[in-house]
Amino acid sequence: MKELQLTHVALLGARIDLFKRYGIRTRGELPRCCIVPRGSGPLADLYPEERYARLAAQLPLWVHNIVTDSEFPQRERLMMALRRFEGELRDHRDDEVVSAVLSAGFRDQPLDPLDLPDALPMRQRCELLMQLDVWLAAYRELENDLVGNLCEVAAELDRWMASSDRLSQARSA
């Protein structure tokens, strides 16, 4: 996990709101087991555009699962995309937007530069939007690689989620 610390902070800490529906409010509360994303129906049954949109919206959950589960489908292939993103974050950690995302993530405060909150002061919003290029390029590359690869293995993901559901139920019983 240490090798992907900045990725974890940027994609889980700064997107912690996505985990609240699973009873998780901080990165420290994230379980060492998988979190099966809630959705309607199997991924393999969705049209390609719907599948991509669902996986992209749940990206932090998938990142957590890829990192957490050594048996995750196509894990090594997916880890390459995460390592590239980690490298981009390390290389550009002094960038205004990357720095803001990491700072928010360390404090478990939501900050998605591609969906800035309305409550963000206009001055800070403008500063972030003017500096968005580095973050946008790195995030879009990660999203395209990760979500594209996940879409290709949708049937495997459906089987993984079904087995993860059974494992989660067995642990809690």
Secondary structure, DSSP 8 states (H G I E B T S, - for coil): -GGGHHHHIIIIITTGGGGGGGT--SGGG--SS------SS-GGGS-HHHHHHHHHHTHHHHHHHHHH-TT-TTHHHHHHHHHHHHHHHHHTTTSHHHHHHHHHHHTT----TTS--TTS-HHHHHHHHHTTHHHHHHHHHHHHHHHHHHHHTHHHHHHHHHHHHHHHHHHH-
